[in-house]
Amino acid sequence: NTPYTDLDVQPGGIVCVSDASDAGEDISKLLDLAMFGIYYAKQNNLTFMVPKLLSQAYAVGKFQNIYPTEEKKVVMYFLDGYCEGRMSAKKKFKSTAITTAQLLQKSDPDFSFKRAFYENIWPRKEILNVVDAYLEKNFGNGPFAAVQLLWDSGNCEKAMAEKGLNPRLCSPQRDFVTHVMSNFINDRPLPPLFVLSDGQKKDKLSTYNSPNDFKFDKLCTRTTFICSIIRLEITARSNIFIGAKINPTAVVVARLRAHRQLRTGVFYPNILEWTPEMKQEEFYGTWYNITEWSFIHKSGKKKQDPAKSKLIFDEEDLYLDPYSS
């Protein structure tokens, strides 16, 4: 029950990623560093120092909940100079620096850890306040969908096609998104839509001109990185998410949605791939996130147990690791 701020660091001291700045503002890379770093640190009796940008955007203390019974800090906020070996005059922590390549080689988080990690990713309170206000103003307590438009100079479509996936999910126009959603929400009204875009395919972006289409970009006056975290968090709260499977940011959104499941009412899995032959059904209550972060299971459509309000899967299905794809 000791508050996070009062906990001591691990006996081995602290460890940081010396080249974390090479990740730039790429949130997927930064979160991967944190995920691998926290796991590595705990296995070696160290406290992981979260990269600087993540410290500015996320409530680092929440990561402590990954190990709820741990009596020493598993993480700490970024402190300038520690990766260069500089010590604090008040608290002389032993510090160790590790490169990204070394970290990825030495750390191999299991699925239960990854699930706990994504359950405990929460932006700082000032960011959550902006997100909550935006959601309340535009969507209230009702459902909404989110779509991500990623062109990436044509690289998204190329990568999707190489994997045999539908490239239209990279930067879909409004009528295609409407078609995809209409195919599996039956006769329910289409929800309002939150739109993310890298801004490259302006012709596709211009098709989102309905009064029920919302964009956050013009409203954000903060730094580019903080604005991206706000958009990411809004998207993670959606009831339906459509994105491209090869896009790392879309994968982050998918993992957050699958493990946190914040929205009440009908919760639809992530649509990261699509073919016209796919048949959908409504998913109520708890949804087991399995197999490639997609909304359809390899073995086909699954039936629902109304008594349990959960999808019925064979036992082995529950242990498939979606990170293995």
C-alpha positions as CSV (number, residue, x, y, z in Angstrom):
1,N,0.0,0.0,0.0
2,T,3.0,2.3,-0.1
3,P,2.5,5.2,-2.6
4,Y,4.5,4.8,-5.8
5,T,6.5,8.0,-5.1
6,D,7.7,6.6,-1.7
7,L,9.1,3.4,-3.1
8,D,12.8,2.8,-3.3
9,V,14.5,1.7,-6.5
10,Q,15.5,-1.9,-7.1
11,P,18.7,-3.2,-5.4
12,G,20.5,-3.3,-8.7
13,G,19.9,0.4,-9.3
14,I,18.4,1.9,-12.5
15,V,18.7,1.1,-16.2
16,C,18.0,3.3,-19.1
17,V,18.1,3.0,-22.9
18,S,21.0,5.1,-24.1
19,D,19.8,5.5,-27.7
20,A,16.1,6.0,-26.9
21,S,16.2,9.3,-28.7
22,D,16.7,7.5,-32.0
23,A,13.0,6.4,-31.8
24,G,12.1,10.1,-32.2
25,E,8.4,10.7,-31.6
26,D,7.4,7.3,-32.9
27,I,5.0,6.2,-30.2
28,S,5.0,2.5,-31.2
29,K,8.8,2.4,-30.9
30,L,8.8,4.2,-27.6
31,L,6.2,1.9,-26.1
32,D,8.1,-1.1,-27.3
33,L,11.2,0.3,-25.6
34,A,9.2,0.7,-22.4
35,M,7.6,-2.8,-22.7
36,F,10.9,-4.6,-23.3
37,G,12.7,-2.4,-20.8
38,I,10.4,-2.9,-17.9
39,Y,10.4,-6.6,-18.4
40,Y,14.2,-6.7,-18.7
41,A,14.7,-4.5,-15.6
42,K,12.4,-6.6,-13.5
43,Q,14.1,-9.9,-14.5
44,N,17.5,-8.3,-13.4
45,N,16.4,-6.5,-10.2
46,L,16.6,-3.1,-11.8
47,T,14.3,-0.1,-12.0
48,F,13.6,1.0,-15.6
49,M,13.9,4.7,-16.4
50,V,11.2,5.5,-18.9
51,P,12.3,7.4,-22.1
52,K,12.0,11.1,-21.8
53,L,9.1,11.7,-24.2
54,L,7.0,8.9,-22.6
55,S,7.7,10.5,-19.2
56,Q,6.2,13.7,-20.5
57,A,3.1,12.1,-21.8
58,Y,2.3,9.1,-19.7
59,A,1.6,8.4,-16.0
60,V,4.7,6.4,-15.3
61,G,3.6,5.4,-11.9
62,K,0.7,3.4,-13.5
63,F,3.3,1.0,-14.9
64,Q,3.9,-0.1,-11.3
65,N,0.6,-1.9,-11.5
66,I,2.1,-4.4,-13.9
67,Y,3.6,-6.0,-10.8
68,P,0.9,-5.1,-8.1
69,T,2.7,-6.8,-5.2
70,E,6.2,-5.4,-6.0
71,E,7.6,-3.4,-3.0
72,K,10.2,-1.5,-5.0
73,K,9.9,0.7,-8.1
74,V,9.9,-1.2,-11.4
75,V,9.9,2.1,-13.3
76,M,10.8,5.7,-12.7
77,Y,10.5,9.0,-14.6
78,F,13.2,10.2,-16.8
79,L,16.1,12.1,-15.2
80,D,18.6,14.0,-17.3
81,G,22.1,12.8,-17.2
82,Y,21.6,9.3,-15.8
83,C,22.3,7.6,-19.1
84,E,25.6,9.5,-19.1
85,G,26.4,8.2,-15.6
86,R,25.6,11.4,-13.7
87,M,24.4,10.8,-10.2
88,S,22.0,12.7,-8.0
89,A,23.5,14.4,-5.1
90,K,20.6,13.4,-2.9
91,K,20.0,9.9,-4.1
92,K,23.0,8.1,-5.5
93,F,21.5,5.4,-7.7
94,K,23.7,3.0,-9.5
95,S,22.9,3.5,-13.2
96,T,23.4,1.2,-16.2
97,A,22.8,2.1,-19.8
98,I,21.7,-0.4,-22.5
99,T,21.3,0.1,-26.2
100,T,18.0,-0.7,-28.0
101,A,19.7,-3.6,-29.9
102,Q,21.0,-5.1,-26.6
103,L,17.6,-4.7,-25.0
104,L,15.7,-6.4,-27.8
105,Q,18.2,-9.3,-27.7
106,K,18.1,-9.8,-23.9
107,S,14.4,-9.2,-23.2
108,D,11.6,-11.6,-24.3
109,P,8.3,-10.6,-22.6
110,D,5.7,-13.3,-22.4
111,F,2.1,-12.7,-23.4
112,S,0.8,-12.2,-19.8
113,F,3.3,-9.4,-19.3
114,K,2.4,-7.7,-22.6
115,R,-1.3,-7.8,-21.6
116,A,-0.6,-6.3,-18.2
117,F,1.6,-3.7,-19.9
118,Y,-1.1,-2.5,-22.3
119,E,-3.7,-2.5,-19.5
120,N,-1.6,0.0,-17.6
121,I,-0.7,2.6,-20.3
122,W,-2.4,5.8,-19.2
123,P,-1.6,9.3,-20.3
124,R,-1.0,12.0,-17.7
125,K,-4.0,13.6,-16.1
126,E,-3.8,16.8,-18.1
127,I,-3.9,14.8,-21.3
128,L,-6.8,12.6,-20.1
129,N,-8.7,15.8,-19.2
130,V,-8.5,17.0,-22.8
131,V,-9.5,13.6,-24.1
132,D,-12.5,13.3,-21.7
133,A,-13.7,16.7,-22.6
134,Y,-13.5,16.0,-26.3
135,L,-15.3,12.7,-26.0
136,E,-18.1,14.2,-23.8
137,K,-18.6,17.1,-26.2
138,N,-18.7,15.1,-29.4
139,F,-19.8,11.6,-28.5
140,G,-21.2,11.8,-24.9
141,N,-21.8,8.3,-23.6
142,G,-22.7,7.0,-27.1
143,P,-20.6,4.7,-29.3
144,F,-18.3,6.0,-31.9
145,A,-15.9,4.5,-34.5
146,A,-12.4,5.5,-35.4
147,V,-10.5,5.2,-38.7
148,Q,-6.9,5.8,-39.5
149,L,-5.7,7.0,-42.9
150,L,-2.1,6.1,-43.6
151,W,-0.5,6.6,-47.0
152,D,3.2,6.8,-46.0
153,S,4.2,7.7,-49.5
154,G,2.6,4.6,-50.9
155,N,4.5,2.3,-48.5
156,C,1.4,1.2,-46.6
157,E,-0.4,-0.1,-49.7
158,K,2.7,-1.9,-50.9
159,A,3.3,-3.6,-47.6
160,M,-0.3,-4.7,-47.2
161,A,-0.4,-6.1,-50.8
162,E,2.9,-8.0,-50.1
163,K,1.2,-9.7,-47.2
164,G,-1.9,-10.5,-49.2
165,L,-4.0,-8.0,-47.3
166,N,-6.5,-5.5,-48.7
167,P,-4.5,-2.3,-49.4
168,R,-7.7,-0.2,-49.3
169,L,-7.4,-0.2,-45.5
170,C,-4.4,2.0,-45.7
171,S,-6.2,5.2,-46.7
172,P,-9.9,4.3,-47.2
173,Q,-12.4,6.9,-48.3
174,R,-15.6,7.4,-46.5
175,D,-17.9,5.2,-48.6
176,F,-15.6,2.2,-48.1
177,V,-15.6,2.7,-44.3
178,T,-19.3,3.0,-44.3
179,H,-19.6,-0.3,-46.3
180,V,-17.2,-2.2,-43.9
181,M,-19.1,-1.0,-40.8
182,S,-22.5,-1.7,-42.4
183,N,-21.6,-5.3,-43.0
184,F,-21.3,-6.2,-39.4
185,I,-23.5,-3.8,-37.3
186,N,-26.6,-5.1,-39.0
187,D,-29.5,-2.6,-38.9
188,R,-28.0,-0.4,-36.1
189,P,-27.4,3.2,-37.0
190,L,-23.8,4.0,-38.1
191,P,-21.9,5.7,-35.3
192,P,-20.1,9.0,-35.6
193,L,-16.6,8.7,-36.8
194,F,-13.3,10.0,-35.5
195,V,-10.7,10.4,-38.3
196,L,-6.9,10.2,-38.0
197,S,-4.7,11.0,-41.0
198,D,-1.1,11.4,-42.0
199,G,-2.4,14.2,-44.3
200,Q,-0.9,12.7,-47.5
201,K,-4.0,11.6,-49.3
202,K,-6.0,14.8,-49.2
203,D,-8.5,13.5,-51.8
204,K,-9.4,10.6,-49.5
205,L,-9.5,12.8,-46.4
206,S,-11.8,15.2,-48.1
207,T,-14.5,12.5,-48.3
208,Y,-15.0,12.7,-44.6
209,N,-17.2,15.7,-44.7
210,S,-20.3,14.5,-42.8
211,P,-21.5,16.4,-39.7
212,N,-20.8,13.1,-37.9
213,D,-17.1,13.1,-39.0
214,F,-14.7,14.5,-36.4
215,K,-11.0,15.5,-36.6
216,F,-8.9,16.7,-33.7
217,D,-5.9,18.2,-35.6
218,K,-7.2,21.8,-35.9
219,L,-8.1,21.9,-32.2
220,C,-4.7,20.9,-30.8
221,T,-2.3,23.7,-29.8
222,R,0.2,21.5,-27.9
223,T,3.4,20.0,-29.1
224,T,3.2,17.6,-32.1
225,F,4.0,14.6,-29.8
226,I,1.4,15.5,-27.2
227,C,-1.2,16.1,-29.9
228,S,-0.4,12.6,-31.3
229,I,-0.9,11.1,-27.8
230,I,-4.3,12.8,-27.5
231,R,-5.4,11.5,-30.9
232,L,-4.1,8.0,-30.0
233,E,-6.1,8.0,-26.7
234,I,-9.3,9.2,-28.3
235,T,-8.9,6.4,-30.9
236,A,-8.3,3.8,-28.2
237,R,-11.6,4.7,-26.6
238,S,-13.6,3.9,-29.8
239,N,-16.1,1.1,-30.1
240,I,-15.0,0.2,-33.6
241,F,-11.5,0.8,-35.0
242,I,-10.5,0.4,-38.7
243,G,-6.8,0.6,-39.5
244,A,-4.1,-1.1,-41.5
245,K,-2.5,-4.2,-40.0
246,I,1.0,-3.3,-41.1
247,N,0.9,0.1,-39.4
248,P,2.6,0.1,-36.0
249,T,0.4,2.9,-34.6
250,A,-2.7,0.9,-35.6
251,V,-1.3,-2.1,-33.7
252,V,-0.8,0.0,-30.6
253,V,-4.4,1.2,-30.8
254,A,-5.6,-2.4,-31.3
255,R,-3.7,-3.6,-28.3
256,L,-5.0,-0.7,-26.1
257,R,-8.6,-1.4,-27.2
258,A,-8.3,-5.1,-26.7
259,H,-6.8,-5.0,-23.3
260,R,-8.4,-2.0,-21.8
261,Q,-11.9,-2.2,-23.3
262,L,-13.1,1.1,-21.8
263,R,-16.2,1.7,-23.9
264,T,-19.5,0.4,-22.5
265,G,-22.1,-1.4,-24.5
266,V,-21.2,-3.2,-27.7
267,F,-17.5,-3.7,-28.2
268,Y,-16.2,-4.6,-31.6
269,P,-12.8,-6.0,-32.2
270,N,-10.2,-4.2,-34.4
271,I,-10.7,-4.3,-38.1
272,L,-7.1,-4.5,-39.4
273,E,-7.8,-6.6,-42.5
274,W,-10.9,-7.0,-44.7
275,T,-12.2,-9.1,-47.5
276,P,-15.8,-9.0,-48.9
277,E,-16.3,-12.7,-48.0
278,M,-15.9,-12.1,-44.3
279,K,-19.1,-12.4,-42.3
280,Q,-19.3,-10.5,-39.0
281,E,-21.4,-10.8,-35.8
282,E,-21.9,-8.5,-32.9
283,F,-19.5,-8.9,-30.0
284,Y,-21.0,-8.2,-26.6
285,G,-19.3,-8.0,-23.2
286,T,-15.8,-9.5,-22.9
287,W,-14.0,-10.2,-26.1
288,Y,-10.9,-12.5,-26.0
289,N,-8.3,-10.8,-28.1
290,I,-6.6,-13.5,-30.1
291,T,-4.8,-14.1,-33.3
292,E,-3.2,-11.3,-35.1
293,W,-5.2,-8.5,-33.6
294,S,-7.9,-8.9,-36.2
295,F,-11.7,-9.2,-35.7
296,I,-12.0,-12.6,-37.4
297,H,-10.5,-15.8,-36.1
298,K,-8.5,-18.1,-38.4
299,S,-11.0,-21.0,-38.0
300,G,-14.0,-18.8,-39.0
301,K,-17.0,-17.3,-37.4
302,K,-17.6,-18.1,-33.8
303,K,-20.9,-18.5,-32.0
304,Q,-22.0,-16.6,-29.0
305,D,-23.2,-17.9,-25.7
306,P,-26.0,-15.6,-24.6
307,A,-25.8,-16.9,-21.0
308,K,-22.2,-15.8,-20.7
309,S,-22.2,-12.9,-23.1
310,K,-18.8,-14.1,-24.3
311,L,-17.7,-15.7,-27.5
312,I,-17.2,-19.4,-27.4
313,F,-13.7,-20.5,-28.3
314,D,-11.9,-23.8,-28.0
315,E,-9.6,-23.9,-25.1
316,E,-6.4,-23.7,-27.2
317,D,-7.7,-20.6,-28.9
318,L,-7.4,-18.6,-25.7
319,Y,-3.6,-19.2,-25.6
320,L,-2.8,-18.2,-29.1
321,D,-0.3,-15.3,-28.9
322,P,-1.3,-12.4,-31.2
323,Y,2.2,-10.9,-30.9
324,S,3.7,-13.8,-32.8
325,S,2.3,-12.6,-36.1
